[in-house]
Amino acid sequence: MTNRIAIFLGLFLIAAAATDIALFGDEHMIFLGKRLFALIDWVAFWR
């Protein structure tokens, strides 16, 4: 992955998250963050 592609993907993800928060609020982003943390913990257990 080149630096140009990495920067584009990072900016795209930030813009998508900002748009989502602006349109729908941040309650579900907090829920998804908690669920992602639980998933990472579960995957680390099975490693």
C-alpha positions in Angstrom: 0.0 0.0 0.0 1.4 3.3 -1.0 1.4 6.4 1.2 -1.1 8.1 -1.2 -3.6 5.2 -0.9 -3.2 5.1 2.9 -3.8 8.8 3.2 -6.9 8.6 1.0 -8.4 5.7 2.9 -7.7 7.4 6.3 -9.4 10.7 5.1 -12.3 8.7 3.7 -12.9 6.9 7.0 -12.7 10.1 8.9 -15.1 11.8 6.5 -17.5 8.9 6.7 -17.5 8.8 10.5 -17.9 12.6 10.7 -20.9 12.5 8.3 -22.4 9.6 10.2 -22.1 11.5 13.5 -23.5 14.7 12.0 -26.6 12.9 10.5 -27.4 10.3 13.2 -25.6 11.4 16.4 -22.9 9.6 18.3 -24.9 7.1 20.4 -24.5 4.2 18.0 -20.8 5.0 17.4 -20.2 4.5 21.1 -22.1 1.2 21.0 -20.1 0.0 18.0 -16.9 0.9 19.7 -17.8 -1.1 22.7 -18.7 -4.1 20.5 -15.5 -3.8 18.6 -13.5 -3.8 21.8 -15.4 -7.0 22.9 -14.7 -8.6 19.5 -10.9 -7.8 19.8 -10.9 -9.3 23.2 -12.7 -12.4 22.0 -10.3 -12.8 19.0 -7.3 -12.4 21.3 -8.6 -15.2 23.5 -8.7 -17.6 20.6 -5.3 -16.6 19.3 
